[in-house]
Amino acid sequence: MPAQAHGDPRGRRARLSQAGAPGGPRRLASPRAAARAPTLARVTGASAAVVPAAPSGPGPAFCHGVPLGECRALAGSSSWADRSLVRDGTFYPSRSLSAAQRLAHYASRLPLAEVATTYRFPPTPEVAQRWAGATPPGFTIDVRAWSLLCGAPTWPESLWADLQGYVRPSQRDGAKLYRQRLPADVVDECWERFNHALRPLVEAGKLGAVIVRFPAWFSPRPAAFEELATLTTRLPGLRTAVELTNPRWYEGDACEQTLSVLEALGLCFVCRDTPGPGAPIVAATADVALVRLPGRAVRSWPVAPGPVPAAPVPTAPGEGLDWEPAHAYRYSDAELAEWAPAIRDLASGTSQVHIILDNCWRANAVDNAATMLALLAR
């Protein structure tokens, strides 16, 4: 029978069954609205069927993305300048490329990039102009919102120098800066400056979405819903995506309410791959869907109580050539193939699907991004 999301009599959100056949999640049919029908699906962590090997790395064939009906699927890394990627030697033709040359090379191989460094330090118009100038027409850049704007702890030195005096004297020596310690008009000014800094990307037609990633304590309560509603006025005219990290947004009836609110506000929902028990929520709440694949290294994620298998990972860099940080995870082709049906489902009701590989270590993210595009192109 057609699958329908709880609380959605129109059946506009389809699900992928967790009890799929061997070889991956089973896709179920569902009624769908004609335009921009949001999708609610679940993908499993079960092993997918063996798939043919995808191309070994990014290449010009994928620099414009992959058409999926009337939608375009874009995939890329959350960093094109990660130190391990630059030093790896398998993606860039030289380790001595300038910043502009690296970005130009990256953009000739993949159609999408996320700028994650803006979470720690807000960008400047000059930097955004350089990003726009180094990339070809059609390239898309998603930008993470500055941590202060998300309500997360922020490095005090990331605040503009002329605003430092507004920090309460008793808080100026703290290791972290918090938004609530600044006057409301200063916070407003921070939003204005962040917005202004992105204008060169907007004018070049290269800004994809501003991703507002809320901290774990941002939970579903009246004040949180009010803050979500203010995002459309904080970032006027910009496509805004929301990444909700507190699991309470997805528990029981809260899940449907969360997605309905985001849809009503025109905010994009950021889907997120997660390891361990349970399946991630995959949904489109606006004209663009976003999927973040950060890897499945269980040791770097909160897990349910109980024994966790020990991972043979050295405790410090330099303990051997095989040392890797906790976030270093390389998806297998089969693991990426598990996501293909859900991404195609998202594409049926959106104009674009942005697939962000956030497993930045050496060439893991760029190679996985290319493999995902190759799988979708079949």
C-alpha positions as CSV (number, residue, x, y, z in Angstrom):
1,M,0.0,0.0,0.0
2,P,1.2,3.6,-0.5
3,A,3.2,4.9,2.4
4,Q,2.1,8.1,3.9
5,A,3.7,10.2,6.6
6,H,2.0,10.4,9.9
7,G,-0.3,13.4,10.1
8,D,-0.2,14.1,6.4
9,P,-3.5,13.1,4.8
10,R,-2.4,14.4,1.4
11,G,0.4,11.8,1.3
12,R,2.8,14.5,0.1
13,R,5.6,13.0,2.1
14,A,6.7,9.5,1.1
15,R,8.7,7.1,3.2
16,L,11.4,4.6,2.4
17,S,10.7,1.5,4.4
18,Q,13.2,0.4,7.0
19,A,12.3,-3.2,6.4
20,G,13.5,-3.3,2.8
21,A,14.6,-6.3,0.8
22,P,18.2,-7.5,1.1
23,G,20.3,-5.1,-0.9
24,G,19.1,-1.9,0.6
25,P,16.0,0.2,1.4
26,R,12.8,-0.6,-0.4
27,R,11.3,2.4,-2.1
28,L,7.5,2.6,-1.7
29,A,5.2,4.5,-4.0
30,S,3.1,7.4,-2.7
31,P,0.8,10.1,-4.0
32,R,2.6,13.3,-4.8
33,A,1.5,16.9,-5.4
34,A,2.4,18.2,-8.8
35,A,4.8,20.9,-7.8
36,R,7.5,21.1,-5.1
37,A,6.1,18.1,-3.2
38,P,8.2,17.7,0.0
39,T,9.4,14.2,0.6
40,L,9.7,12.5,3.9
41,A,11.7,9.3,3.7
42,R,13.9,7.1,5.8
43,V,17.0,5.3,4.6
44,T,18.6,2.4,6.4
45,G,22.1,1.5,7.4
46,A,21.8,-2.0,6.0
47,S,24.3,-3.1,3.4
48,A,23.3,-2.1,-0.1
49,A,23.6,-4.4,-3.1
50,V,26.9,-4.7,-4.8
51,V,27.2,-1.9,-7.3
52,P,29.6,-1.6,-10.2
53,A,32.7,0.5,-9.4
54,A,32.2,4.2,-10.1
55,P,34.9,6.4,-11.6
56,S,37.9,6.8,-9.4
57,G,37.7,10.5,-8.9
58,P,36.1,13.8,-9.9
59,G,36.3,14.9,-13.5
60,P,34.9,17.5,-16.0
61,A,31.9,15.2,-16.7
62,F,30.4,16.1,-13.3
63,C,31.2,19.8,-13.2
64,H,27.6,20.7,-14.1
65,G,25.9,18.2,-11.9
66,V,23.5,15.4,-12.9
67,P,20.0,16.0,-14.3
68,L,17.3,14.0,-12.5
69,G,14.2,14.8,-14.5
70,E,13.6,18.6,-14.1
71,C,15.9,18.7,-11.1
72,R,19.7,19.0,-11.0
73,A,21.7,17.0,-8.4
74,L,24.9,18.8,-7.2
75,A,27.5,17.2,-5.0
76,G,30.7,18.5,-3.5
77,S,32.9,18.8,-0.5
78,S,32.6,21.0,2.6
79,S,36.1,22.2,1.9
80,W,38.3,22.6,-1.1
81,A,41.3,23.8,0.9
82,D,41.5,21.3,3.7
83,R,45.1,20.8,4.5
84,S,45.0,17.0,4.2
85,L,43.4,17.4,0.7
86,V,46.0,19.8,-0.5
87,R,48.8,17.6,0.8
88,D,47.3,14.3,-0.3
89,G,48.5,14.8,-3.8
90,T,45.8,12.9,-5.7
91,F,43.3,15.7,-6.4
92,Y,45.2,18.9,-7.1
93,P,47.9,18.8,-9.8
94,S,50.3,20.7,-7.6
95,R,50.7,21.4,-3.9
96,S,51.9,24.9,-4.6
97,L,48.7,26.3,-6.3
98,S,47.4,29.6,-5.1
99,A,44.1,29.8,-3.3
100,A,42.4,31.0,-6.5
101,Q,44.0,28.2,-8.6
102,R,42.9,25.6,-6.1
103,L,39.3,26.8,-6.2
104,A,39.3,27.0,-10.0
105,H,40.6,23.5,-10.3
106,Y,38.0,22.2,-7.8
107,A,35.2,24.0,-9.7
108,S,36.3,22.3,-13.0
109,R,35.7,18.9,-11.4
110,L,32.7,19.3,-9.1
111,P,29.6,21.6,-9.3
112,L,29.1,22.4,-5.6
113,A,31.2,23.4,-2.6
114,E,30.2,24.3,1.0
115,V,32.2,27.0,2.8
116,A,32.4,25.7,6.4
117,T,35.0,28.2,7.6
118,T,32.4,30.9,7.8
119,Y,31.0,29.1,10.8
120,R,34.1,30.1,12.7
121,F,34.8,33.5,11.1
122,P,32.3,35.6,9.1
123,P,33.3,36.2,5.5
124,T,34.1,39.6,4.0
125,P,32.8,40.9,0.7
126,E,36.3,40.8,-0.7
127,V,36.7,37.1,0.0
128,A,33.3,36.4,-1.4
129,Q,34.2,38.3,-4.5
130,R,37.3,36.1,-4.9
131,W,35.2,33.0,-4.6
132,A,32.9,34.3,-7.3
133,G,35.7,35.3,-9.6
134,A,37.6,32.0,-9.3
135,T,34.7,29.8,-10.3
136,P,32.8,29.3,-13.7
137,P,29.2,30.2,-14.4
138,G,26.8,27.6,-12.9
139,F,29.1,26.8,-10.0
140,T,27.2,26.8,-6.6
141,I,28.5,27.7,-3.2
142,D,26.6,26.9,0.0
143,V,27.8,29.0,3.0
144,R,27.5,28.0,6.6
145,A,26.2,30.8,8.8
146,W,28.5,32.3,11.4
147,S,28.3,30.4,14.8
148,L,27.2,33.6,16.7
149,L,24.2,33.9,14.4
150,C,23.3,30.3,15.1
151,G,23.4,30.8,18.9
152,A,26.5,28.6,19.3
153,P,29.6,29.4,21.3
154,T,31.8,31.7,19.2
155,W,35.5,32.7,19.2
156,P,35.6,36.2,20.6
157,E,38.2,37.2,18.0
158,S,35.8,36.5,15.2
159,L,33.7,39.5,16.2
160,W,34.5,42.6,14.1
161,A,37.0,44.9,15.9
162,D,34.7,47.9,16.0
163,L,32.0,45.8,17.8
164,Q,34.3,44.4,20.4
165,G,33.6,47.2,22.8
166,Y,30.0,46.1,23.1
167,V,31.0,42.9,24.8
168,R,30.3,43.2,28.5
169,P,33.6,43.9,30.3
170,S,33.2,40.9,32.6
171,Q,33.0,38.7,29.5
172,R,35.8,40.1,27.4
173,D,38.4,37.6,28.7
174,G,36.2,34.5,28.2
175,A,37.2,31.7,25.9
176,K,33.9,31.9,24.1
177,L,31.5,34.6,23.1
178,Y,27.7,34.1,23.3
179,R,25.1,35.9,21.4
180,Q,22.9,36.7,24.4
181,R,25.8,38.7,25.9
182,L,25.6,41.2,23.2
183,P,23.0,44.0,22.9
184,A,20.2,43.2,20.4
185,D,21.1,46.0,18.1
186,V,24.6,44.7,17.8
187,V,23.3,41.2,16.9
188,D,21.1,42.9,14.3
189,E,24.3,44.6,12.9
190,C,26.1,41.2,12.8
191,W,23.3,39.8,10.7
192,E,23.4,42.8,8.4
193,R,27.2,42.5,7.9
194,F,27.0,38.8,7.2
195,N,24.3,39.3,4.7
196,H,26.2,42.2,3.0
197,A,29.4,40.0,2.8
198,L,27.5,37.5,0.6
199,R,26.3,40.0,-1.9
200,P,29.1,39.3,-4.5
201,L,28.1,35.6,-4.6
202,V,24.4,36.6,-5.0
203,E,25.2,39.1,-7.8
204,A,27.3,36.4,-9.6
205,G,24.4,33.9,-9.2
206,K,26.6,31.5,-7.3
207,L,25.2,31.5,-3.8
208,G,23.3,28.3,-3.2
209,A,22.0,28.3,0.4
210,V,23.0,29.8,3.7
211,I,23.0,26.9,6.1
212,V,22.1,27.8,9.7
213,R,23.3,25.0,11.9
214,F,21.7,25.3,15.3
215,P,23.5,23.9,18.4
216,A,22.3,20.8,20.2
217,W,20.5,22.7,22.9
218,F,18.3,24.4,20.3
219,S,15.2,22.2,20.9
220,P,11.5,22.4,19.8
221,R,10.0,25.0,22.1
222,P,8.1,28.3,21.4
223,A,11.2,30.5,21.4
224,A,12.9,28.2,19.0
225,F,10.0,28.3,16.5
226,E,10.0,32.1,16.8
227,E,13.7,32.1,16.0
228,L,13.1,30.0,12.9
229,A,10.5,32.4,11.8
230,T,12.9,35.3,12.0
231,L,15.4,33.8,9.5
232,T,13.4,35.0,6.5
233,T,13.9,38.6,7.7
234,R,17.4,38.1,8.9
235,L,18.5,36.8,5.4
236,P,16.1,38.5,3.1
237,G,16.1,37.3,-0.5
238,L,18.6,34.5,0.3
239,R,17.8,30.8,0.2
240,T,18.1,29.6,3.8
241,A,18.6,26.1,5.0
242,V,18.2,24.8,8.6
243,E,20.3,22.1,10.2
244,L,18.7,20.9,13.5
245,T,21.0,18.8,15.6
246,N,18.8,18.1,18.6
247,P,17.0,14.7,18.1
248,R,13.8,16.0,19.8
249,W,12.9,17.8,16.6
250,Y,12.3,14.3,15.1
251,E,10.7,12.4,17.9
252,G,7.1,11.2,17.4
253,D,4.7,13.9,16.2
254,A,7.4,16.6,16.6
255,C,8.9,15.4,13.3
256,E,5.8,16.2,11.2
257,Q,5.4,19.5,13.0
258,T,9.0,20.4,12.4
259,L,8.9,19.7,8.7
260,S,5.5,21.5,8.3
261,V,6.8,24.6,10.0
262,L,9.9,24.7,7.8
263,E,7.8,24.2,4.7
264,A,5.5,27.0,5.7
265,L,8.4,29.3,6.3
266,G,10.1,28.3,3.0
267,L,13.2,27.1,4.8
268,C,15.2,24.2,3.4
269,F,15.7,21.2,5.7
270,V,19.2,19.7,5.8
271,C,19.0,15.9,5.8
272,R,21.9,14.2,7.6
273,D,23.4,10.8,7.4
274,T,23.8,9.2,10.8
275,P,25.4,5.9,11.9
276,G,24.1,3.5,14.4
277,P,20.5,2.6,15.3
278,G,17.6,4.4,13.7
279,A,17.4,5.9,10.2
280,P,18.0,9.6,9.2
281,I,15.1,11.7,8.2
282,V,15.2,12.7,4.5
283,A,12.8,15.5,3.6
284,A,12.4,18.4,1.2
285,T,10.6,21.4,2.6
286,A,11.5,24.0,-0.1
287,D,12.5,24.1,-3.7
288,V,16.0,22.9,-2.9
289,A,16.8,19.8,-0.8
290,L,20.1,19.5,1.0
291,V,21.8,16.2,2.2
292,R,24.8,16.2,4.4
293,L,27.0,13.1,4.5
294,P,29.5,13.5,7.3
295,G,30.7,9.9,7.5
296,R,29.6,7.0,9.7
297,A,32.4,6.8,12.2
298,V,30.4,5.8,15.3
299,R,33.2,6.9,17.6
300,S,32.6,10.5,16.7
301,W,28.8,10.4,17.3
302,P,26.6,10.2,20.4
303,V,25.3,6.6,20.8
304,A,22.8,4.9,22.9
305,P,24.0,3.4,26.3
306,G,25.8,0.2,25.9
307,P,29.2,-1.2,24.9
308,V,30.8,0.4,21.9
309,P,33.2,-1.7,19.8
310,A,36.8,-0.4,20.2
311,A,38.3,1.2,17.2
312,P,42.0,0.6,16.5
313,V,42.7,4.3,16.1
314,P,46.0,5.9,17.4
315,T,45.5,8.5,20.1
316,A,47.7,11.2,18.5
317,P,49.0,12.3,15.1
318,G,52.3,10.9,14.0
319,E,51.9,7.4,15.4
320,G,52.2,5.9,12.0
321,L,51.2,6.4,8.4
322,D,47.7,5.0,9.1
323,W,46.7,7.6,11.6
324,E,43.4,9.3,10.8
325,P,41.3,11.7,12.8
326,A,37.9,10.5,14.1
327,H,36.0,12.3,11.3
328,A,38.1,10.6,8.6
329,Y,35.5,8.3,6.9
330,R,35.4,7.2,3.3
331,Y,32.0,6.0,2.1
332,S,32.0,2.8,0.1
333,D,30.1,2.8,-3.2
334,A,27.5,0.5,-1.6
335,E,26.9,3.0,1.2
336,L,26.5,5.8,-1.2
337,A,24.2,3.7,-3.3
338,E,21.9,3.4,-0.3
339,W,21.2,7.1,-0.6
340,A,20.5,7.1,-4.4
341,P,16.8,6.2,-4.2
342,A,16.1,8.8,-1.5
343,I,17.9,11.5,-3.5
344,R,15.9,10.6,-6.6
345,D,12.8,10.9,-4.5
346,L,13.8,14.3,-3.3
347,A,14.6,15.3,-6.9
348,S,11.0,14.5,-8.0
349,G,9.7,17.5,-6.0
350,T,12.6,20.0,-6.1
351,S,14.6,22.0,-8.5
352,Q,18.0,21.1,-7.0
353,V,19.4,18.6,-4.6
354,H,22.7,19.6,-2.9
355,I,24.7,16.7,-1.6
356,I,27.5,17.9,0.8
357,L,30.3,15.4,1.6
358,D,31.5,16.6,5.0
359,N,34.0,13.8,5.5
360,C,37.0,16.0,4.7
361,W,40.2,14.0,5.0
362,R,42.6,13.7,2.1
363,A,40.5,13.0,-1.0
364,N,37.6,11.2,0.8
365,A,35.0,14.0,0.3
366,V,35.8,14.9,-3.3
367,D,36.1,11.3,-4.4
368,N,32.8,10.3,-2.6
369,A,31.1,13.4,-4.2
370,A,32.2,12.2,-7.7
371,T,31.0,8.7,-7.0
372,M,27.6,9.9,-5.8
373,L,27.2,11.8,-9.0
374,A,28.2,8.8,-11.1
375,L,25.7,6.6,-9.3
376,L,22.9,9.1,-9.9
377,A,23.9,9.4,-13.5
378,R,23.2,5.7,-14.2
